[in-house]
Amino acid sequence: MKDLAITSLLQFLIASGCMLSVAHASAQETKIGFVSTERIMKESAPAKAAEARLQTEFFQRQKDLHDFGLRIKSSIEKLDKDTPVISETDRVKRQRELADMDQDYQRKQRAYSEDISQRSREEIAKVTDQATKIIKQIAESEKLDLVLQEAVYFNPRIDITEKVMKALAK
């Protein structure tokens, strides 16, 4: 019975201590900010500039790939049209040439995709680094305790995305 009373008293004291620490923590107001990284990566000036650089850098390769694909398609259509009137040897030779062209096209397409993916990651990293520095500056100047980048819900009052985008535009 005495052990039960001591256990109950200890539980009461622990619970009281927890309540006091919660009351103390809630007495200090926590300032929170929210940033929409999706908006920053789509709408900010550095993100748009990065997109324009990538389009400029890869425009010619994309056009060349497209033209090469059209040449292959045209060659296939020509072979289909000519098949009844050409010899078996010529047909097999042209099919091999088309297969070689198709392999070359696929190789170039893979290289293009890998190159553009790599450059996109590089550009995204630059924008992310810039945005992170600005977010930290804003958090320090506004004395924010926490800045969230993903949330199921946030009050627009704590949204600092516009401030970040304006700072990025400078």
DSSP file (Angstrom, degrees, kcal/mol; ACC not computed):
  #  RESIDUE AA STRUCTURE BP1 BP2  ACC     N-H-->O    O-->H-N    N-H-->O    O-->H-N    TCO  KAPPA ALPHA  PHI   PSI    X-CA   Y-CA   Z-CA
    1    1 A M     >        0   0    0      0, 0.0     4,-1.9     0, 0.0     5,-0.1   0.000 360.0 360.0 360.0 -42.4    0.0    0.0    0.0
    2    2 A K  H  >  +     0   0    0      1,-0.2     4,-2.1     2,-0.2     5,-0.2   0.888 360.0  51.9 -64.2 -39.5    2.9    2.3    0.9
    3    3 A D  H  > S+     0   0    0      1,-0.2     4,-2.5     2,-0.2    -1,-0.2   0.872 108.0  52.4 -63.9 -37.5    4.6    1.5   -2.4
    4    4 A L  H  > S+     0   0    0      2,-0.2     4,-2.5     1,-0.2    -1,-0.2   0.895 109.2  48.9 -65.0 -40.7    1.4    2.3   -4.3
    5    5 A A  H  X S+     0   0    0     -4,-1.9     4,-2.4     2,-0.2    -2,-0.2   0.902 112.5  47.7 -66.5 -41.4    1.1    5.7   -2.6
    6    6 A I  H  X S+     0   0    0     -4,-2.1     4,-2.6     2,-0.2    -2,-0.2   0.915 112.6  49.3 -66.2 -42.5    4.8    6.5   -3.4
    7    7 A T  H  X S+     0   0    0     -4,-2.5     4,-2.5     2,-0.2    -2,-0.2   0.914 112.1  48.2 -61.8 -43.4    4.3    5.5   -7.0
    8    8 A S  H  X S+     0   0    0     -4,-2.5     4,-2.2     2,-0.2    -2,-0.2   0.904 111.6  49.8 -64.1 -41.5    1.2    7.6   -7.3
    9    9 A L  H  X S+     0   0    0     -4,-2.4     4,-2.4     2,-0.2    -2,-0.2   0.906 111.4  48.9 -63.9 -42.0    3.0   10.6   -5.7
   10   10 A L  H  X S+     0   0    0     -4,-2.6     4,-2.6     2,-0.2     5,-0.2   0.912 110.7  50.1 -63.3 -43.3    5.9   10.2   -8.2
   11   11 A Q  H  X S+     0   0    0     -4,-2.5     4,-2.4     1,-0.2    -1,-0.2   0.895 110.9  50.0 -61.9 -39.4    3.5   10.0  -11.1
   12   12 A F  H  X S+     0   0    0     -4,-2.2     4,-2.4     2,-0.2    -2,-0.2   0.919 111.7  47.6 -64.4 -43.9    1.8   13.1   -9.9
   13   13 A L  H  X S+     0   0    0     -4,-2.4     4,-2.4     2,-0.2    -2,-0.2   0.903 112.7  48.6 -65.3 -41.5    5.1   15.0   -9.6
   14   14 A I  H  X S+     0   0    0     -4,-2.6     4,-2.3     2,-0.2    -2,-0.2   0.926 112.7  48.1 -64.0 -44.8    6.3   13.9  -13.0
   15   15 A A  H  X S+     0   0    0     -4,-2.4     4,-2.3     1,-0.2    -2,-0.2   0.898 111.7  50.2 -63.2 -40.6    3.0   14.9  -14.6
   16   16 A S  H  X S+     0   0    0     -4,-2.4     4,-2.4     2,-0.2    -1,-0.2   0.911 109.8  50.7 -63.7 -42.5    3.1   18.3  -12.8
   17   17 A G  H  X S+     0   0    0     -4,-2.4     4,-2.2     1,-0.2    -2,-0.2   0.903 109.8  50.2 -62.3 -41.4    6.7   18.8  -14.0
   18   18 A C  H  X S+     0   0    0     -4,-2.3     4,-2.2     1,-0.2    -1,-0.2   0.911 110.4  50.0 -62.8 -42.2    5.6   18.0  -17.6
   19   19 A M  H  X S+     0   0    0     -4,-2.3     4,-2.7     1,-0.2    -2,-0.2   0.898 109.7  51.1 -64.6 -39.4    2.7   20.5  -17.4
   20   20 A L  H  X S+     0   0    0     -4,-2.4     4,-2.5     2,-0.2    -1,-0.2   0.913 110.6  48.1 -64.2 -41.7    5.0   23.2  -16.1
   21   21 A S  H  X S+     0   0    0     -4,-2.2     4,-2.3     2,-0.2    -1,-0.2   0.883 112.7  48.7 -68.0 -35.8    7.5   22.7  -18.9
   22   22 A V  H  X S+     0   0    0     -4,-2.2     4,-2.4     2,-0.2    -2,-0.2   0.910 111.9  49.3 -66.7 -41.9    4.7   22.8  -21.5
   23   23 A A  H  X S+     0   0    0     -4,-2.7     4,-1.2     2,-0.2    -2,-0.2   0.899 112.1  48.5 -63.5 -40.2    3.3   25.9  -19.9
   24   24 A H  H  X S+     0   0    0     -4,-2.5     4,-1.0     2,-0.2    -2,-0.2   0.913 111.8  49.2 -65.1 -43.3    6.8   27.5  -20.0
   25   25 A A  H  < S+     0   0    0     -4,-2.3     3,-0.5     1,-0.2    -2,-0.2   0.885 111.3  48.6 -65.6 -38.5    7.3   26.5  -23.6
   26   26 A S  H  < S+     0   0    0     -4,-2.4    -1,-0.2     1,-0.2    -2,-0.2   0.734 101.1  65.4 -75.8 -19.5    3.9   27.9  -24.7
   27   27 A A  H  < S+     0   0    0     -4,-1.2     2,-0.7    -5,-0.2    -1,-0.2   0.827  93.2  68.8 -68.7 -30.2    4.7   31.2  -22.8
   28   28 A Q  S  < S-     0   0    0     -4,-1.0     2,-0.3    -3,-0.5    -1,-0.1  -0.814  92.1-131.7 -89.7 116.6    7.5   31.8  -25.3
   29   29 A E        -     0   0    0     -2,-0.7     2,-0.5     1,-0.1    -3,-0.1  -0.516  13.8-143.9 -72.8 128.5    5.9   32.5  -28.6
   30   30 A T        -     0   0    0     -2,-0.3     2,-0.6    -4,-0.1   114,-0.1  -0.817   9.7-147.0 -92.4 127.1    7.4   30.5  -31.5
   31   31 A K        -     0   0    0     -2,-0.5   114,-2.7   112,-0.2   115,-1.5  -0.848  19.5-173.6 -99.2 125.2    7.6   32.4  -34.7
   32   32 A I  E     -a  146   0A   0     -2,-0.6     2,-0.3   113,-0.2   115,-0.2  -0.916   8.1-168.4-121.5 142.8    7.1   30.3  -37.8
   33   33 A G  E     -a  147   0A   0    113,-2.6   115,-2.9    -2,-0.4     2,-0.4  -0.884   8.4-148.9-123.4 159.8    7.4   31.1  -41.5
   34   34 A F  E     -ab 148 159A   0    124,-2.6   126,-3.2    -2,-0.3   127,-0.5  -0.990   8.1-169.9-130.8 139.5    6.5   29.1  -44.6
   35   35 A V        -     0   0    0    113,-2.6     2,-1.1    -2,-0.4     3,-0.1  -0.997  18.9-140.8-129.0 131.2    8.1   29.1  -48.0
   36   36 A S     >  -     0   0    0     -2,-0.4     4,-2.0     1,-0.2     5,-0.1  -0.782  17.2-176.2 -89.5  99.3    6.6   27.5  -51.2
   37   37 A T  H  > S+     0   0    0     -2,-1.1     4,-2.6   112,-0.7    -1,-0.2   0.829  82.1  60.7 -65.8 -30.0    9.7   26.0  -52.8
   38   38 A E  H  > S+     0   0    0      2,-0.2     4,-1.0     1,-0.2    -1,-0.2   0.933 106.5  45.1 -62.5 -45.4    7.5   24.9  -55.7
   39   39 A R  H  >>S+     0   0    0      1,-0.2     4,-3.7     2,-0.2     5,-0.6   0.908 112.7  51.4 -64.5 -41.1    6.5   28.5  -56.5
   40   40 A I  H  X5S+     0   0    0     -4,-2.0     4,-1.3     1,-0.2     7,-0.3   0.913 110.3  48.6 -62.7 -42.1   10.1   29.7  -56.1
   41   41 A M  H  <5S+     0   0    0     -4,-2.6    -1,-0.2     1,-0.2    -2,-0.2   0.671 123.8  32.2 -74.4 -15.9   11.3   27.0  -58.6
   42   42 A K  H  <5S+     0   0    0     -4,-1.0    -2,-0.2    -3,-0.4    -1,-0.2   0.782 130.0  26.6-104.9 -37.5    8.6   27.9  -61.1
   43   43 A E  H  <5S+     0   0    0     -4,-3.7    -3,-0.2    -5,-0.2    -2,-0.1   0.616  88.4 105.4-109.7 -14.8    8.0   31.7  -60.7
   44   44 A S  S  X<S-     0   0    0     -4,-1.3     4,-2.4    -5,-0.6     5,-0.2  -0.292  74.4-118.5 -72.3 155.4   11.2   33.3  -59.4
   45   45 A A  H  > S+     0   0    0    120,-0.4     4,-2.5     1,-0.2     5,-0.2   0.908 113.5  49.5 -59.4 -45.4   13.5   35.4  -61.6
   46   46 A P  H  > S+     0   0    0      0, 0.0     4,-2.3     0, 0.0    -1,-0.2   0.884 111.1  50.5 -63.9 -35.2   16.5   33.1  -61.1
   47   47 A A  H  > S+     0   0    0     -7,-0.3     4,-2.2     2,-0.2    -2,-0.2   0.913 112.2  46.4 -67.6 -41.7   14.4   30.0  -61.9
   48   48 A K  H  X S+     0   0    0     -4,-2.4     4,-2.2     2,-0.2    -1,-0.2   0.890 112.6  50.6 -66.7 -38.2   13.0   31.6  -65.1
   49   49 A A  H  X S+     0   0    0     -4,-2.5     4,-2.4    -5,-0.2    -2,-0.2   0.898 109.8  50.6 -65.4 -40.0   16.5   32.7  -66.1
   50   50 A A  H  X S+     0   0    0     -4,-2.3     4,-2.3     2,-0.2    -2,-0.2   0.906 109.6  50.5 -63.8 -41.6   17.9   29.2  -65.6
   51   51 A E  H  X S+     0   0    0     -4,-2.2     4,-2.4     1,-0.2    -2,-0.2   0.910 110.5  49.5 -62.3 -42.6   15.1   27.8  -67.7
   52   52 A A  H  X S+     0   0    0     -4,-2.2     4,-2.4     2,-0.2    -2,-0.2   0.901 109.5  51.8 -64.7 -40.8   15.9   30.2  -70.5
   53   53 A R  H  X S+     0   0    0     -4,-2.4     4,-2.8     1,-0.2    -2,-0.2   0.922 110.7  48.2 -61.3 -43.3   19.6   29.4  -70.3
   54   54 A L  H  X S+     0   0    0     -4,-2.3     4,-2.3     2,-0.2    -2,-0.2   0.912 111.1  50.0 -64.7 -42.1   18.8   25.7  -70.6
   55   55 A Q  H  X S+     0   0    0     -4,-2.4     4,-1.0     2,-0.2    -1,-0.2   0.918 114.4  44.8 -62.7 -42.2   16.4   26.3  -73.6
   56   56 A T  H  < S+     0   0    0     -4,-2.4     4,-0.5     1,-0.2     3,-0.4   0.928 114.2  49.2 -65.9 -44.8   19.1   28.3  -75.3
   57   57 A E  H  < S+     0   0    0     -4,-2.8     4,-0.3     1,-0.2    -2,-0.2   0.852 122.3  31.5 -64.6 -35.9   21.8   25.8  -74.6
   58   58 A F  H  X S+     0   0    0     -4,-2.3     4,-2.3    -5,-0.2    -1,-0.2   0.387  89.9  97.8-107.3   2.9   19.9   22.8  -75.8
   59   59 A F  H  X S+     0   0    0     -4,-1.0     4,-2.6    -3,-0.4     5,-0.2   0.935  85.9  46.1 -57.9 -50.1   17.8   24.3  -78.6
   60   60 A Q  H  > S+     0   0    0     -4,-0.5     4,-2.9     1,-0.2    -1,-0.2   0.907 113.0  49.1 -64.4 -42.0   20.1   23.2  -81.4
   61   61 A R  H  > S+     0   0    0     -4,-0.3     4,-2.5     2,-0.2    -1,-0.2   0.910 112.1  49.3 -63.4 -40.5   20.6   19.7  -80.1
   62   62 A Q  H  X S+     0   0    0     -4,-2.3     4,-2.4     2,-0.2    -2,-0.2   0.917 112.4  47.6 -63.9 -42.6   16.8   19.3  -79.7
   63   63 A K  H  X S+     0   0    0     -4,-2.6     4,-2.8    -5,-0.2    -2,-0.2   0.924 111.4  50.7 -64.0 -44.6   16.2   20.6  -83.2
   64   64 A D  H  X S+     0   0    0     -4,-2.9     4,-2.5     1,-0.2    -2,-0.2   0.906 111.2  48.7 -60.6 -42.4   18.9   18.3  -84.7
   65   65 A L  H  X S+     0   0    0     -4,-2.5     4,-2.5     2,-0.2    -1,-0.2   0.924 111.7  49.4 -62.8 -44.4   17.3   15.3  -82.9
   66   66 A H  H  X S+     0   0    0     -4,-2.4     4,-2.1     1,-0.2    -2,-0.2   0.933 112.5  47.2 -60.9 -45.8   13.9   16.2  -84.2
   67   67 A D  H  X S+     0   0    0     -4,-2.8     4,-2.2     1,-0.2    -1,-0.2   0.897 110.9  51.7 -63.0 -40.7   15.2   16.6  -87.7
   68   68 A F  H  X S+     0   0    0     -4,-2.5     4,-2.1     1,-0.2    -1,-0.2   0.904 108.8  51.3 -63.0 -41.5   17.0   13.2  -87.5
   69   69 A G  H  X S+     0   0    0     -4,-2.5     4,-2.3     1,-0.2    -1,-0.2   0.885 109.3  50.4 -62.2 -39.5   13.8   11.5  -86.3
   70   70 A L  H  X S+     0   0    0     -4,-2.1     4,-2.7     2,-0.2    -1,-0.2   0.886 108.1  52.8 -66.5 -38.1   12.0   13.0  -89.3
   71   71 A R  H  X S+     0   0    0     -4,-2.2     4,-2.4     2,-0.2    -2,-0.2   0.908 110.1  48.4 -63.2 -40.5   14.6   11.7  -91.7
   72   72 A I  H  X S+     0   0    0     -4,-2.1     4,-2.4     2,-0.2    -2,-0.2   0.936 111.9  48.7 -63.9 -45.4   14.3    8.2  -90.2
   73   73 A K  H  X S+     0   0    0     -4,-2.3     4,-2.4     1,-0.2    -2,-0.2   0.914 112.0  49.1 -60.6 -43.1   10.5    8.4  -90.5
   74   74 A S  H  X S+     0   0    0     -4,-2.7     4,-2.4     1,-0.2    -1,-0.2   0.900 110.6  50.6 -63.3 -41.3   10.8    9.6  -94.1
   75   75 A S  H  X S+     0   0    0     -4,-2.4     4,-2.4     2,-0.2    -1,-0.2   0.877 109.8  50.7 -65.2 -37.5   13.2    6.8  -94.9
   76   76 A I  H  X S+     0   0    0     -4,-2.4     4,-2.7     2,-0.2    -2,-0.2   0.932 111.3  47.7 -64.9 -45.5   10.9    4.2  -93.4
   77   77 A E  H  X S+     0   0    0     -4,-2.4     4,-2.1     1,-0.2    -2,-0.2   0.893 112.1  50.2 -62.8 -39.3    8.0    5.5  -95.5
   78   78 A K  H  X S+     0   0    0     -4,-2.4     4,-2.6     2,-0.2    -1,-0.2   0.912 110.9  49.0 -65.3 -42.4   10.1    5.5  -98.6
   79   79 A L  H  X S+     0   0    0     -4,-2.4     4,-2.0     2,-0.2    -2,-0.2   0.933 110.5  50.7 -63.1 -44.6   11.2    1.9  -98.0
   80   80 A D  H  < S+     0   0    0     -4,-2.7    -1,-0.2     1,-0.2    -2,-0.2   0.902 114.0  45.0 -58.8 -40.5    7.6    0.9  -97.4
   81   81 A K  H  < S+     0   0    0     -4,-2.1    -1,-0.2     1,-0.2    -2,-0.2   0.882 118.5  42.3 -70.3 -38.4    6.6    2.5 -100.7
   82   82 A D  H >X S+     0   0    0     -4,-2.6     3,-1.7     1,-0.2     4,-1.1   0.632  86.7  94.6 -84.7 -14.5    9.6    1.1 -102.6
   83   83 A T  G >< S+     0   0    0     -4,-2.0     3,-0.6     1,-0.3    -1,-0.2   0.847  82.3  52.3 -50.5 -43.9    9.5   -2.5 -101.2
   84   84 A P  G 34 S+     0   0    0      0, 0.0    -1,-0.3     0, 0.0    -2,-0.1   0.760 116.8  39.3 -66.2 -21.0    7.3   -3.9 -104.0
   85   85 A V  G <4 S+     0   0    0     -3,-1.7     2,-0.3    -4,-0.2    -2,-0.2   0.475 101.3  79.0-110.5  -1.9    9.7   -2.6 -106.7
   86   86 A I  S << S-     0   0    0     -4,-1.1     2,-0.0    -3,-0.6     0, 0.0  -0.701  82.7-100.2-106.1 161.1   13.2   -3.1 -105.2
   87   87 A S     >  -     0   0    0     -2,-0.3     4,-2.3     1,-0.1     5,-0.2  -0.283  30.9-112.2 -72.7 161.6   15.2   -6.3 -105.0
   88   88 A E  H  > S+     0   0    0      1,-0.2     4,-2.5     2,-0.2     5,-0.2   0.882 118.3  54.3 -60.1 -40.8   15.5   -8.3 -101.8
   89   89 A T  H  > S+     0   0    0      1,-0.2     4,-2.3     2,-0.2    -1,-0.2   0.920 109.7  45.9 -62.0 -46.0   19.1   -7.4 -101.5
   90   90 A D  H  > S+     0   0    0      2,-0.2     4,-2.6     1,-0.2    -1,-0.2   0.893 112.1  52.1 -64.1 -40.0   18.4   -3.6 -101.7
   91   91 A R  H  X S+     0   0    0     -4,-2.3     4,-2.2     2,-0.2    -2,-0.2   0.934 111.6  45.4 -62.6 -46.7   15.5   -4.1  -99.2
   92   92 A V  H  X S+     0   0    0     -4,-2.5     4,-2.2     2,-0.2    -1,-0.2   0.901 112.8  51.8 -63.6 -41.6   17.7   -5.9  -96.6
   93   93 A K  H  X S+     0   0    0     -4,-2.3     4,-2.2     1,-0.2    -2,-0.2   0.923 111.8  45.7 -61.6 -44.9   20.5   -3.3  -97.1
   94   94 A R  H  X S+     0   0    0     -4,-2.6     4,-2.5     1,-0.2    -1,-0.2   0.852 110.0  54.5 -68.8 -34.0   18.1   -0.4  -96.5
   95   95 A Q  H  X S+     0   0    0     -4,-2.2     4,-2.5    -5,-0.2    -1,-0.2   0.909 108.9  48.6 -65.2 -40.8   16.5   -2.1  -93.5
   96   96 A R  H  X S+     0   0    0     -4,-2.2     4,-2.8     2,-0.2    -2,-0.2   0.919 110.9  50.5 -62.9 -43.5   20.0   -2.4  -92.0
   97   97 A E  H  X S+     0   0    0     -4,-2.2     4,-2.7     1,-0.2    -2,-0.2   0.912 111.5  48.4 -60.7 -41.8   20.7    1.2  -92.7
   98   98 A L  H  X S+     0   0    0     -4,-2.5     4,-2.7     2,-0.2    -1,-0.2   0.900 110.5  50.6 -65.3 -40.1   17.5    2.2  -91.0
   99   99 A A  H  X S+     0   0    0     -4,-2.5     4,-2.3     2,-0.2    -2,-0.2   0.916 111.8  47.9 -63.6 -42.1   18.3    0.0  -88.0
  100  100 A D  H  X S+     0   0    0     -4,-2.8     4,-2.5     2,-0.2    -2,-0.2   0.916 112.2  49.3 -63.3 -43.1   21.7    1.6  -87.7
  101  101 A M  H  X S+     0   0    0     -4,-2.7     4,-2.6     1,-0.2    -2,-0.2   0.908 110.6  50.8 -62.1 -41.2   20.1    5.1  -88.0
  102  102 A D  H  X S+     0   0    0     -4,-2.7     4,-2.7     2,-0.2    -2,-0.2   0.909 110.2  48.8 -64.6 -42.5   17.6    4.2  -85.3
  103  103 A Q  H  X S+     0   0    0     -4,-2.3     4,-2.4     2,-0.2    -1,-0.2   0.917 112.3  48.9 -62.6 -42.7   20.3    3.0  -83.0
  104  104 A D  H  X S+     0   0    0     -4,-2.5     4,-2.6     2,-0.2    -2,-0.2   0.914 111.2  50.5 -62.3 -42.8   22.2    6.2  -83.6
  105  105 A Y  H  X S+     0   0    0     -4,-2.6     4,-2.6     1,-0.2    -2,-0.2   0.934 111.0  47.7 -60.7 -47.8   19.1    8.2  -82.9
  106  106 A Q  H  X S+     0   0    0     -4,-2.7     4,-2.4     2,-0.2    -1,-0.2   0.890 111.7  50.8 -62.4 -39.5   18.4    6.4  -79.7
  107  107 A R  H  X S+     0   0    0     -4,-2.4     4,-2.4     2,-0.2    -2,-0.2   0.932 112.7  45.7 -63.0 -46.3   22.0    6.8  -78.5
  108  108 A K  H  X S+     0   0    0     -4,-2.6     4,-2.5     1,-0.2    -2,-0.2   0.878 111.8  52.4 -64.2 -37.7   21.9   10.6  -79.3
  109  109 A Q  H  X S+     0   0    0     -4,-2.6     4,-2.5    -5,-0.2    -1,-0.2   0.907 110.0  47.8 -66.0 -41.8   18.5   10.9  -77.6
  110  110 A R  H  X S+     0   0    0     -4,-2.4     4,-2.7     2,-0.2     5,-0.2   0.927 112.7  48.9 -63.2 -44.8   19.9    9.2  -74.4
  111  111 A A  H  X S+     0   0    0     -4,-2.4     4,-2.6     1,-0.2    -2,-0.2   0.913 111.8  49.5 -61.6 -42.8   22.9   11.4  -74.4
  112  112 A Y  H  X S+     0   0    0     -4,-2.5     4,-2.8     2,-0.2     5,-0.3   0.936 111.7  48.2 -60.7 -47.6   20.7   14.5  -74.9
  113  113 A S  H  X S+     0   0    0     -4,-2.5     4,-2.1     1,-0.2    -2,-0.2   0.906 113.2  47.5 -61.4 -42.9   18.4   13.4  -72.0
  114  114 A E  H  X S+     0   0    0     -4,-2.7     4,-2.4     2,-0.2    -1,-0.2   0.918 113.5  48.0 -65.2 -42.9   21.4   12.7  -69.7
  115  115 A D  H  X S+     0   0    0     -4,-2.6     4,-2.5    -5,-0.2     5,-0.2   0.921 113.4  45.8 -65.3 -44.3   23.0   16.1  -70.5
  116  116 A I  H  X S+     0   0    0     -4,-2.8     4,-2.3     2,-0.2    -1,-0.2   0.873 112.5  51.6 -69.4 -34.4   19.9   18.1  -70.1
  117  117 A S  H  X S+     0   0    0     -4,-2.1     4,-2.4    -5,-0.3    -2,-0.2   0.929 111.0  48.0 -64.6 -44.4   19.1   16.3  -66.8
  118  118 A Q  H  X S+     0   0    0     -4,-2.4     4,-2.0     1,-0.2    -2,-0.2   0.938 114.0  45.6 -61.7 -48.0   22.6   17.0  -65.5
  119  119 A R  H  X S+     0   0    0     -4,-2.5     4,-2.5     1,-0.2    -1,-0.2   0.871 110.9  54.2 -65.0 -36.6   22.4   20.7  -66.5
  120  120 A S  H  X S+     0   0    0     -4,-2.3     4,-2.8     2,-0.2     5,-0.2   0.925 107.9  49.6 -62.9 -44.0   18.9   21.0  -65.0
  121  121 A R  H  X S+     0   0    0     -4,-2.4     4,-2.3     1,-0.2    -2,-0.2   0.904 110.7  50.8 -60.5 -41.1   20.2   19.6  -61.7
  122  122 A E  H  X S+     0   0    0     -4,-2.0     4,-1.8     2,-0.2    -2,-0.2   0.928 112.5  45.3 -62.6 -45.4   23.1   22.1  -61.7
  123  123 A E  H  X S+     0   0    0     -4,-2.5     4,-2.2     1,-0.2    -2,-0.2   0.895 112.2  51.3 -66.8 -40.1   20.7   25.1  -62.4
  124  124 A I  H  X S+     0   0    0     -4,-2.8     4,-2.8     1,-0.2    -1,-0.2   0.897 107.8  53.6 -63.3 -39.7   18.2   23.9  -59.7
  125  125 A A  H  X S+     0   0    0     -4,-2.3     4,-2.5    -5,-0.2    -1,-0.2   0.897 107.8  50.6 -62.4 -40.0   21.1   23.7  -57.2
  126  126 A K  H  X S+     0   0    0     -4,-1.8     4,-2.3     2,-0.2    -2,-0.2   0.939 113.1  44.5 -62.4 -47.4   22.1   27.3  -58.0
  127  127 A V  H  X S+     0   0    0     -4,-2.2     4,-2.8     1,-0.2    -2,-0.2   0.910 113.3  51.5 -64.5 -41.7   18.6   28.6  -57.5
  128  128 A T  H  X S+     0   0    0     -4,-2.8     4,-2.7     2,-0.2    -1,-0.2   0.915 109.6  49.4 -61.6 -43.9   18.2   26.5  -54.3
  129  129 A D  H  X S+     0   0    0     -4,-2.5     4,-2.1     2,-0.2    -1,-0.2   0.929 112.8  47.2 -61.6 -45.6   21.4   27.8  -52.9
  130  130 A Q  H  X S+     0   0    0     -4,-2.3     4,-2.1     1,-0.2    -2,-0.2   0.940 114.2  47.3 -60.0 -47.3   20.4   31.4  -53.6
  131  131 A A  H  X S+     0   0    0     -4,-2.8     4,-2.9     1,-0.2    -2,-0.2   0.896 109.7  53.1 -63.8 -41.0   16.9   30.8  -52.1
  132  132 A T  H  X S+     0   0    0     -4,-2.7     4,-2.3     2,-0.2    -1,-0.2   0.914 108.8  49.4 -62.1 -43.5   18.3   29.1  -49.0
  133  133 A K  H  X S+     0   0    0     -4,-2.1     4,-2.1     1,-0.2    -1,-0.2   0.924 113.8  45.8 -60.9 -44.2   20.6   32.1  -48.3
  134  134 A I  H  X S+     0   0    0     -4,-2.1     4,-2.8     2,-0.2     5,-0.2   0.898 110.2  53.3 -67.7 -40.3   17.8   34.6  -48.7
  135  135 A I  H  X S+     0   0    0     -4,-2.9     4,-2.8     1,-0.2    -1,-0.2   0.921 109.9  48.9 -60.2 -43.7   15.4   32.5  -46.5
  136  136 A K  H  X S+     0   0    0     -4,-2.3     4,-2.4     2,-0.2    -1,-0.2   0.907 111.2  50.0 -63.1 -41.2   18.0   32.4  -43.8
  137  137 A Q  H  X S+     0   0    0     -4,-2.1     4,-2.7     2,-0.2    -2,-0.2   0.932 113.4  45.2 -62.8 -45.3   18.5   36.2  -44.0
  138  138 A I  H  X S+     0   0    0     -4,-2.8     4,-2.4     2,-0.2    -2,-0.2   0.914 112.0  52.3 -64.7 -42.7   14.7   36.8  -43.9
  139  139 A A  H  <>S+     0   0    0     -4,-2.8     5,-2.9    -5,-0.2     4,-0.3   0.906 113.1  44.7 -60.3 -41.9   14.4   34.4  -41.0
  140  140 A E  H ><5S+     0   0    0     -4,-2.4     3,-0.8     3,-0.2    -2,-0.2   0.921 114.0  48.2 -68.7 -43.8   17.1   36.2  -39.0
  141  141 A S  H 3<5S+     0   0    0     -4,-2.7    -2,-0.2     1,-0.2    -1,-0.2   0.845 118.5  40.0 -68.4 -32.1   15.8   39.7  -39.8
  142  142 A E  T 3<5S-     0   0    0     -4,-2.4    -1,-0.2    -5,-0.2    -2,-0.2   0.362 109.9-123.1 -96.2   4.9   12.2   38.7  -38.8
  143  143 A K  T < 5 +     0   0    0     -3,-0.8     2,-0.3    -4,-0.3  -112,-0.2   0.901  45.7 175.0  55.0  46.9   13.4   36.6  -35.8
  144  144 A L      < -     0   0    0     -5,-2.9  -112,-0.2    -6,-0.2    -1,-0.2  -0.629  26.3-159.3 -82.0 141.3   11.7   33.5  -37.0
  145  145 A D  S    S+     0   0    0   -114,-2.7     2,-0.3     1,-0.3  -113,-0.2   0.727  76.6  15.2 -88.5 -25.4   12.3   30.3  -35.0
  146  146 A L  E     -a   32   0A   0   -115,-1.5  -113,-2.6    -7,-0.1     2,-0.5  -0.992  57.2-162.3-153.3 137.4   11.4   27.9  -37.8
  147  147 A V  E     -a   33   0A   0     -2,-0.3     2,-0.3  -115,-0.2  -113,-0.2  -0.989  16.1-158.2-124.3 122.4   10.8   28.1  -41.6
  148  148 A L  E     -a   34   0A   0   -115,-2.9  -113,-2.6    -2,-0.5     3,-0.1  -0.739  15.7-174.3 -98.9 145.7    8.9   25.2  -43.2
  149  149 A Q  S    S+     0   0    0     -2,-0.3  -112,-0.7     1,-0.3     2,-0.4   0.584  75.6  39.3-110.7 -17.2    9.1   24.3  -46.9
  150  150 A E        +     0   0    0   -114,-0.1     2,-0.3  -113,-0.1    -1,-0.3  -0.999  66.3 156.0-133.7 134.8    6.4   21.7  -47.0
  151  151 A A        -     0   0    0     -2,-0.4     3,-0.2     1,-0.1  -117,-0.0  -0.981  42.8-141.9-156.6 145.9    3.1   21.7  -45.2
  152  152 A V  S    S+     0   0    0      1,-0.3     2,-0.3    -2,-0.3    -1,-0.1   0.869  97.7   4.3 -72.3 -38.4   -0.4   20.2  -45.5
  153  153 A Y        +     0   0    0     -3,-0.1     2,-0.3     2,-0.0    -1,-0.3  -0.995  67.8 173.7-144.8 145.3   -1.8   23.5  -44.3
  154  154 A F        -     0   0    0     -2,-0.3    -3,-0.0    -3,-0.2     5,-0.0  -0.985  35.2-114.2-148.8 148.0   -0.4   26.9  -43.5
  155  155 A N    >   -     0   0    0     -2,-0.3     3,-2.3     1,-0.1     4,-0.3  -0.679  25.5-131.3 -78.8 129.8   -1.9   30.2  -42.6
  156  156 A P  G >  S+     0   0    0      0, 0.0     3,-1.2     0, 0.0    -1,-0.1   0.732 102.3  75.3 -55.3 -21.1   -1.1   32.8  -45.3
  157  157 A R  G 3  S+     0   0    0      1,-0.3    -2,-0.0  -124,-0.0     0, 0.0   0.798  98.3  43.6 -60.5 -29.4    0.0   35.1  -42.5
  158  158 A I  G <  S+     0   0    0     -3,-2.3  -124,-2.6  -125,-0.1     2,-0.5   0.403  84.6 117.8 -98.3   2.5    3.2   33.1  -42.1
  159  159 A D  B <   +b   34   0A   0     -3,-1.2  -124,-0.2    -4,-0.3     3,-0.2  -0.589  31.1 171.6 -76.0 118.9    3.9   32.8  -45.9
  160  160 A I     >  +     0   0    0   -126,-3.2     4,-2.1    -2,-0.5     5,-0.2   0.191  45.3 110.2-108.9  14.1    7.2   34.5  -46.7
  161  161 A T  H  > S+     0   0    0   -127,-0.5     4,-2.7     1,-0.2     5,-0.2   0.899  76.5  51.3 -58.2 -44.7    7.4   33.2  -50.3
  162  162 A E  H  > S+     0   0    0      1,-0.2     4,-2.5     2,-0.2    -1,-0.2   0.904 108.9  51.4 -61.7 -41.2    6.8   36.6  -51.8
  163  163 A K  H  > S+     0   0    0      1,-0.2     4,-2.2     2,-0.2    -1,-0.2   0.911 111.4  47.9 -61.1 -41.8    9.5   38.2  -49.8
  164  164 A V  H  X S+     0   0    0     -4,-2.1     4,-2.4     2,-0.2    -2,-0.2   0.927 111.9  49.0 -65.1 -45.0   11.9   35.5  -50.9
  165  165 A M  H  X S+     0   0    0     -4,-2.7     4,-1.5     1,-0.2  -120,-0.4   0.881 110.9  50.2 -65.4 -37.6   10.9   35.9  -54.6
  166  166 A K  H  X S+     0   0    0     -4,-2.5     4,-0.7     2,-0.2    -1,-0.2   0.910 112.0  47.9 -65.0 -41.7   11.4   39.7  -54.4
  167  167 A A  H >< S+     0   0    0     -4,-2.2     3,-0.7     1,-0.2    -2,-0.2   0.873 110.1  52.4 -67.0 -36.3   14.8   39.3  -52.8
  168  168 A L  H 3< S+     0   0    0     -4,-2.4    -1,-0.2     1,-0.2    -2,-0.2   0.813 102.5  60.0 -67.3 -29.8   15.7   36.8  -55.5
  169  169 A A  H 3<        0   0    0     -4,-1.5    -1,-0.2     1,-0.3    -2,-0.2   0.710 360.0 360.0 -72.5 -19.4   14.7   39.2  -58.2
  170  170 A K    <<        0   0    0     -3,-0.7    -1,-0.3    -4,-0.7    -2,-0.2   0.488 360.0 360.0 -76.3 360.0   17.3   41.8  -57.0
